[in-house]
Amino acid sequence: GETIEMVKPFAKKGLKGIFHCFSGSKESAEQIVEMGFLLGLGGVLTYKNAGVAEAVVDIPMEFLVLETDAPYLPPVPYRGKRNEPAFTYDVAAFLAELKLMSVEEIAKLTTENPCEAFEK
């Protein structure tokens, strides 16, 4: 919440960015995308009790990117192990199921989104 409030005045001036390793609530997600920022989703998305899936299920795809926080926060089924970029596929697969899309479409959109956001 504090970070969102700190960023708001700069967002009004055109600041763009990605909220890395998003792990907030649905309300936070909505506030972030309302400012035009993207949500970075990694392994935490796959954690049953984290609430991230519920927070982003209704967020439009144009605000989502996939990321790794390697070597930390690996997705299920790798919890407790060292995270690595290859595990981003598991996050994509989880998001595809959540959004009722193909993994290929998720990969395409989440690759294009940051490029488009930073071109504007």
C-alpha positions in Angstrom: 0.0 0.0 0.0 2.8 2.4 0.9 4.6 1.8 -2.4 1.4 2.4 -4.4 0.8 5.7 -2.6 4.4 6.7 -3.2 4.3 5.9 -6.9 0.9 7.6 -7.7 2.2 11.1 -8.2 4.9 9.9 -10.6 2.4 7.7 -12.5 0.4 10.8 -13.2 3.5 12.2 -14.8 3.9 9.2 -17.1 6.2 6.9 -15.1 5.9 3.3 -16.2 7.1 0.1 -14.7 6.6 -3.4 -13.4 5.7 -4.2 -9.8 8.2 -7.0 -9.4 7.2 -10.2 -7.8 3.6 -9.1 -7.2 2.1 -10.7 -4.1 -0.6 -8.3 -3.1 -4.3 -8.3 -2.9 -6.9 -7.9 -5.6 -7.4 -4.3 -4.5 -3.7 -3.6 -4.8 -3.6 -5.3 -8.3 -6.4 -3.1 -9.4 -4.8 0.1 -8.1 -1.5 -0.8 -9.8 -3.0 -1.5 -13.2 -5.2 1.6 -12.9 -1.9 3.6 -12.8 -0.8 1.8 -15.9 1.8 -0.4 -14.3 2.4 -4.1 -15.0 2.3 -6.9 -12.5 5.3 -9.2 -12.5 4.2 -12.8 -11.8 6.6 -15.5 -10.7 6.4 -18.7 -8.6 4.3 -17.1 -5.9 1.4 -17.2 -8.3 1.4 -21.0 -8.0 1.3 -21.0 -4.2 -2.1 -22.2 -2.9 -2.4 -19.9 0.1 -0.7 -16.8 -1.4 -3.8 -15.4 -2.9 -2.1 -14.1 -6.0 -4.1 -16.2 -8.4 -7.3 -14.7 -6.9 -5.9 -11.2 -7.1 -5.0 -11.4 -10.8 -7.7 -13.7 -12.3 -9.7 -10.7 -13.5 -6.8 -8.4 -14.4 -6.6 -7.9 -18.1 -3.7 -9.8 -19.8 -2.1 -6.6 -21.1 -1.0 -5.8 -17.5 0.7 -9.1 -16.8 4.3 -10.2 -17.3 6.1 -13.4 -16.2 9.3 -13.3 -14.4 11.6 -15.3 -12.3 13.0 -14.3 -9.0 15.8 -16.9 -9.3 17.3 -18.2 -7.2 14.3 -17.5 -4.9 10.6 -18.4 -4.9 10.3 -21.3 -7.3 6.9 -22.3 -8.5 5.0 -25.5 -7.4 6.2 -28.3 -7.8 9.8 -27.0 -7.1 9.2 -25.3 -3.8 12.2 -25.8 -1.5 14.5 -26.0 -4.4 16.7 -23.4 -6.1 14.6 -21.4 -8.6 15.8 -21.1 -12.2 14.5 -19.3 -15.3 13.4 -22.6 -16.9 10.7 -22.8 -14.2 8.9 -19.8 -15.7 7.2 -22.3 -18.0 5.4 -23.7 -14.9 4.2 -20.2 -14.0 3.0 -19.7 -17.6 1.2 -23.0 -17.5 -0.5 -22.1 -14.2 -1.5 -18.7 -15.6 -2.8 -20.3 -18.8 -5.1 -22.6 -16.7 -6.2 -19.6 -14.6 -7.0 -17.5 -17.6 -8.4 -20.4 -19.8 -5.8 -19.7 -22.5 -3.0 -21.7 -24.1 0.5 -21.6 -22.7 1.7 -20.3 -26.1 -0.7 -17.3 -26.0 0.4 -16.6 -22.4 4.0 -16.6 -23.5 3.3 -14.4 -26.5 1.3 -11.8 -24.5 3.6 -11.7 -21.4 6.6 -11.2 -23.7 4.9 -8.4 -25.7 3.5 -6.6 -22.7 6.7 -5.1 -21.3 7.9 -4.2 -24.7 4.7 -2.3 -25.5 4.6 -0.7 -22.0 8.1 0.8 -22.3 7.7 1.9 -26.0 4.9 4.3 -25.0 
